[in-house]
Every structure is written in C-alpha cells, then in structure tokens.
Amino acid sequence: MDAEGDFITVEEFEALCERYGKRCLRCGRGDLLLTPDHVVPLSLGGGNLISNVQPLCGGCNSWKNVKAVDYRPDAILDAGSKRAAGAPSVSLRLPAKPGENGA
C-alpha cells in the first residue's frame, strides 16, 4: 500500500493477466513470469491502481524502465502516456470469458 492508500491486489493482477491471455503485452511471450508494470510510472505521477497497470515479463518491464508507454490494445490513454509503436489506436473488444453471453 502506498502513502495514499492505493494498492493492487494479487487477485486484480491475476485477472488482468487472464484478460490478456497470460502473455507479456510487449513481447507476447507466455512462458515467462509476468510482473505488474505501471503504464505511467509512479515516479512520473501515475497511480498505483489496476487501471494504470499492464502485465509485462521482467525483461520487458526492465527495458521500459521509467518511460510512460502503454502496450494495452484496449486502453484509453491518460494524459502523460503514449501508445507503443505498432499498437492499435482504436479500442478492441476482447472475447467474452466462458459463460458470459455478452449481453
């Protein structure tokens, strides 16, 4: 928990990883441990909220460092973040989870 009381739970991060197919959003690998990456780093004023987190493998998270880069294909960009080169500029609808009817 940070000084403002914001935090990300293990359950929230696991659900986020599931949403993106348990793959790193930068390199696409699914065989590596995923780590929570802040789209807009905390040091640049980003929030410690699940809405500011994307799953990246350790190598990609380290490569990104303190840059504000959004690899989420369905994210709405906040001020201070930029879409990664090659990432779609439109929102995408992810497939419904098993048991969801989309209504």
Summary of the structure (lengths in Angstrom):
residues: 103
radius of gyration: 13.7
end to end distance: 35.5
largest distance: 40.4
contacts: 227
relative contact order: 0.18
helix: 22%
strand: 14%
